[in-house]
Amino acid sequence: MNRQGILIVVSGFSGAGKGTIMKALTERYEGYALSVSATTRSPRPGEEDGKSYFFKSVEEFEQMIADGALIEYARYVSNYYGTPRSYVEEQLAAGHDVILEIEIQGARKIKEQYPDAVLLFVTTNDAQTLKDRLTGRGTESEEVIRNRLLRAAQEAEGIEEYDYLVVNDDLDTCVNEVHGIITSEHLKMRRRLEFVTNIREDLQGLMKGE
């Protein structure tokens, strides 16, 4: 039986540690493909084009939209973010679990196109911790931090749309929880119907052979 890849959408408040969790997950466990998003925002220190993001100009990004090269896209704090279609579909076809780290607007669009996608939302224990993490980056102005917190308040209204809520208090615990969720998803009956059909046919064949 061929293993079918699962599309996992990870969203969460800016500063909740989504990227850190996904990086640790892919380093610790095999079988995951972390999708690289395209964006028009400027690179942060240490980020590389093609690894952290595909960094695009506004003109380049809008051409990708026109070409239908994105599964989803959205504007977030004055920048475009989007998911390239080809990479995702190639990895799923190869049986890999593909992780998309995107915001809530994109998650809704993904769920419409891929109803079997698994949606996870990452949060901190409380709002103050979220603010402290954003401030601790030291890479963004007070205005940008305020805008991200304002956006977090808006996103909090849509958390119930997700399948799972993960609280990023301890990184190791959080990574293991996410891996456990995805492992359990592979065992769900609706994802094992081909196996069920095959074993039924095998049993019927045995009975006929008696």
Secondary structure, DSSP 8 states (H G I E B T S, - for coil): ------EEEEEE-TTS-HHHHHHHHHHHSSSEEE---EE-S---TT--BTTTBEE--HHHHHHHHHTT-EEEEEEETTEEEEEEHHHHHHHHHTT-EEEEE--HHHHHHHHHH-TT-EEEEEE-SSHHHHHHHHHHH--S-HHHHHHHHHHHHHHGGGGGGSSEEEE-SSHHHHHHHHHHHHHHHHTSGGG-HHHHHHHHHHHHHHHHH-
